[in-house]
Amino acid sequence: MNIIGNKFKIDLGMAKATLDIHSDSSLTFTIIEQNGNAVNISETVETKMVELRPQLFQVTWKEENGKTITQVQDYENEIVYSNVTLPNGQFVNLKGTIKQADE
């Protein structure tokens, strides 16, 4: 599976989002649920993407609000590990699912 040009759903429990992967250097994330509440927060970010093995990628980006994100996206096993550094320096580790979105 080529992830570039595809959309994926991420469920981290406390947040749900979609990722629209434009290229190996750009994606748009849209947070659709946060703490059980529907939201619509979207941003296109510059990314760095490294394929660690087939269907396993490390993807990093920085958001406008100062958060930095490092994700290990395992498409074969549909697992995502998301490591977030908040603007105040707090570090958050999350584990969830990642699945191809239905169009």
N, C-alpha and C positions, 0 to 999 in steps of 0.2 A: 504494500500500500504506500502510495506517495502521499504524504501529509500536506504538502504544499498545494494550495488551491482548494482545500477541504475545510469543513467546519466541524467542530467537536463540542460536545457538552461535557462540562466538568462539574462534579458534585463533590464539594468538600465538607458537606454537612451543614456548617454555618453559612455557607455561601454556595450559590450555583451560578455558573457562567457559561457563555459560549465563546469559543475561540475561532476566529476566521483567519486561517494562516495564509497570508498573501504570498510570502516568499520566505527564504531563509533569513531575511533581515527585517521582516515586518509582519505584524499581526494586529487584529482588532479584537479586543476582549469586550464583552458585554456582560456585566453582572446583572442577572435577572432575578435573583433572590438573595436577601441578606437577613440573617437571623429570623427566618420564617416570613419575612415581608417582601412582597413583590417590589422590585426596583428596576430601573433602566439606566445603568451607568455604563457608558461606552467610551473607549479611548483607543486610538491607533498608536502603537508604540514601535520603536526600533528595537529589534531583537538580535541576540547572538544565539545561534542554534548549532549544536554539535551532535552528530549521530554517534552514539556510544557503541551501538551494535544495531543490526537491522531491527527496526520498530522500537528503538529506545533512544530518546533524545534528551539532552539537557538544553533548556531554553531559558534565557535570562533577559530581563528588561527593567527599565526604570520608568515609573509613572510620573505624571505631571505633579502629583501631590507629594513626591519625594520617596514613595515606597520603592524598594527594590525587590524584585521577584526572581527566584531561581526555581525552576521546576524540572523534575525528572519525569518525563512523559513516556510511559511504557504502554505502547499501543497494542502489543501482543497480549498482555495480561490485563489491559484496560485499567491500569493503576496510575495515579499521578501523585507525586510528592511535591508539595509546594512549600518553599521556604521564603518567608517574607520578612524584610527588615522595614519597620515602620519609621516615619520621619523622626520620632522621638528616640530611636535606637532600639526599641523593643524588638525581639526576634520571635517569630511565630512559625511553628512547624505544623503542617497539615498533610493528611493523607486522604485521598478520595478516589473517585473513578473518573475515567475519561473514555468517552465513546463517540463514535462518529455520529454527527447530528443527522436526523432525517430532514430532507429538504422539503 
